[in-house]
């Protein structure tokens, strides 16, 4: 053991900065979650604020807006999970059929780019594109003889806009793992299928889909851990009071009630509730991934 540490201590030392950052920014703030069980007053501090137990957690389910916020979160997050899995798989399958390497690389680069832009930038772009006063999308609809749509001011259209814009931003980057899986398929399987007279569609159905199915199952089950993650950055940059009833999710609710209204304890309780549900879903999804695709980390 001593000889092992003499040889490897420089490599372990490289981990030290990352370990310190994780402790400072991930573990030490966990002690602040104690205010979820207190009536936190900033001038009294965490130690001086009165203890109220689970009162704020009961308030979550009694609060007038809580039920609608949870419903909004589940609808938006669930639709994002489904479409952000299906669209990248379809895109990867289609791109895999492209023979021209140059065209394939250009397409890959173009669809990756939105992933690297923040929602602050994309939010500004979308607000201009979808504006009812000169937005290019509504101008196009007017040319087709249709009425302008208030995408960011109508609740139902707001959800649609949120989901479509999230798919546009992420589907290219999400497809990387499926493209990597497709590249790893043994070409001799396709050659054997061609000799047997299989069409390209039959090769996709009988070879490609079965071979990428395990990784699709793994990605799908692990995504369940984000079932309450509706996309705080995106919603905050796009929504307004007109669409609170359809667009307010747990993260933005915590921001409005916890920070903007000064209800620090209640906001922390909502955030802690979301984290607890997410943790349970991660355990379930990890178990499902092991059962369905024999995937395990430990």
Secondary structure, 3 states (H helix, E strand, C coil): CHHHHHHHHHHHHHCHHHHHHHHHHHHHHHHHHHHHHEECCCCCHHHHCEECCCHHHHHHHHCCCHHHHHHHHHHHHHHHHHHHHHHHHHHHHHHHCCCCHHHHHHHHHHHHHHHHCCHHHHHHHHHHHCCCCCCHHHHHHHHCCCCCCCCCCCHHHHHHHHHHHHHHHHHHHHCHHHHHHHHCCCHHHHHHHHHCCCCHHHHHHHHHHHHHHHHHHHHHHHHHHHCCCCCHHHHHHHCCHHHHHHHCCHHHHHHHHHHHCCCHHHHHHHHHHHHHHHHHHHHHHHHHHHHHHCCCCC
